[in-house]
Amino acid sequence: EDKVVQSPLSLVVHEGDTVTLNCSYEVTNFRSLLWYKQEKKAPTFLFMLTSSGIEKKSGRLSSILDKKELFSILNITATQTGDSAIYLCAVPKGNAGNMLTFGGGTRLMVKP
Amino acid sequence: DVKVTQSSRYLVKRTGEKVFLECVQDMDHENMFWYRQDPGLGLRLIYFSYDVKMKEKGDIPEGYSVSREKKERFSLILESASTNQTSMYLCASLGIWGTEAFFGQGTRLTVV
């Protein structure tokens, strides 16, 4: 059965800390892995990863994919209170027209 | 630059009412999805559609139906709303090659 699992479930850090969020997956016909940030409204797109070992970076956020070990990590350096959110990873499944499966999310809280 | 639009941000309906949630995307995406999001349960897939008039049940289809008569529009129907369908509903669309998925702004439905 295809699945996407995120860890930890929740995380509380202080401003300036670095955090690493994990997403492991088991899907048939893997094509890509997507990371989203969700604050109070709908999820907003962060990264799409398709190739192993190539880091995607946007400001203090970066992400990398390991297709051999079937996981991805999302790193946030020098965290700020505005990074507080739920972080979701999702994998489009290869069968039946790219059904999008989400992990359960990691709730990050950054304290001042 | 709106890509996915949901018809309502907030809805309050009475138990037993028939409820329509509309979603429109302007990216010519083949795949469209309806999720509901509840605290502690993450994003759960209700239904998805990979083409006009085609639909597949997700993880929690009971009490819901969908309609996709045109490629750009995907409707979620609650045949007889119940209080346990009070939730945030999110629509998403995804291109055929499993690239970035976009979300609508969400509809917070309250059934009283």
HADDOCK unambig.tbl for C-alpha pairs under 7 A between the chains (distance, minus, plus):
assign (segid A and resid 31 and name CA) (segid B and resid 98 and name CA) 6.60 0.50 0.50
assign (segid A and resid 32 and name CA) (segid B and resid 98 and name CA) 6.60 0.50 0.50
assign (segid A and resid 41 and name CA) (segid B and resid 105 and name CA) 6.33 0.50 0.50
assign (segid A and resid 41 and name CA) (segid B and resid 106 and name CA) 6.81 0.50 0.50
assign (segid A and resid 42 and name CA) (segid B and resid 103 and name CA) 6.32 0.50 0.50
assign (segid A and resid 42 and name CA) (segid B and resid 104 and name CA) 6.58 0.50 0.50
assign (segid A and resid 42 and name CA) (segid B and resid 105 and name CA) 5.10 0.50 0.50
assign (segid A and resid 42 and name CA) (segid B and resid 106 and name CA) 5.82 0.50 0.50
assign (segid A and resid 43 and name CA) (segid B and resid 103 and name CA) 6.55 0.50 0.50
assign (segid A and resid 48 and name CA) (segid B and resid 100 and name CA) 6.62 0.50 0.50
assign (segid A and resid 92 and name CA) (segid B and resid 98 and name CA) 5.64 0.50 0.50
assign (segid A and resid 97 and name CA) (segid B and resid 31 and name CA) 6.86 0.50 0.50
assign (segid A and resid 97 and name CA) (segid B and resid 50 and name CA) 5.36 0.50 0.50
assign (segid A and resid 97 and name CA) (segid B and resid 96 and name CA) 6.96 0.50 0.50
assign (segid A and resid 98 and name CA) (segid B and resid 96 and name CA) 6.77 0.50 0.50
assign (segid A and resid 98 and name CA) (segid B and resid 98 and name CA) 6.04 0.50 0.50
assign (segid A and resid 102 and name CA) (segid B and resid 43 and name CA) 6.59 0.50 0.50
assign (segid A and resid 104 and name CA) (segid B and resid 41 and name CA) 6.94 0.50 0.50
assign (segid A and resid 104 and name CA) (segid B and resid 42 and name CA) 4.89 0.50 0.50
assign (segid A and resid 104 and name CA) (segid B and resid 43 and name CA) 6.91 0.50 0.50
assign (segid A and resid 105 and name CA) (segid B and resid 42 and name CA) 6.49 0.50 0.50
